Amino acid sequence: MYPYFSNDFDVWQFYYPNDQEIKYSSALLREGTDFILKNYNSNSVDIVSHSMGGLVSHGYSSNLGQSPSGIRV
């Protein structure tokens, strides 16, 4: 299945610390997706997640991300 995806999609992995609040990981995910949208020929990002990653991506899509300094992102 990988050759199919490598021809049609750019596949990215997102790593985050598992010992921090989800709102901080959501902010990191926002920064990562903003980087992809800004620097690559893309106008959308599809997120596939599981378990805690689902909570992080939900926080991202619900605009719940917050930097450790308290700034909402």
Secondary structure in CASP SS format (residue, H / E / C, confidence):
PFRMAT SS
TARGET T0000
AUTHOR 0000-0000-0000
METHOD secondary structure of the structure
MODEL  1
M C 1.00
Y H 1.00
P H 1.00
Y H 1.00
F H 1.00
S H 1.00
N H 1.00
D H 1.00
F C 1.00
D C 1.00
V C 1.00
W C 1.00
Q C 1.00
F C 1.00
Y C 1.00
Y C 1.00
P C 1.00
N C 1.00
D C 1.00
Q C 1.00
E C 1.00
I H 1.00
K H 1.00
Y H 1.00
S H 1.00
S H 1.00
A H 1.00
L H 1.00
L H 1.00
R H 1.00
E H 1.00
G H 1.00
T H 1.00
D H 1.00
F H 1.00
I H 1.00
L H 1.00
K H 1.00
N H 1.00
Y C 1.00
N C 1.00
S C 1.00
N C 1.00
S C 1.00
V C 1.00
D C 1.00
I C 1.00
V C 1.00
S C 1.00
H C 1.00
S C 1.00
M H 1.00
G H 1.00
G H 1.00
L H 1.00
V H 1.00
S H 1.00
H H 1.00
G H 1.00
Y H 1.00
S H 1.00
S C 1.00
N C 1.00
L C 1.00
G C 1.00
Q E 1.00
S C 1.00
P C 1.00
S C 1.00
G C 1.00
I C 1.00
R E 1.00
V C 1.00
END
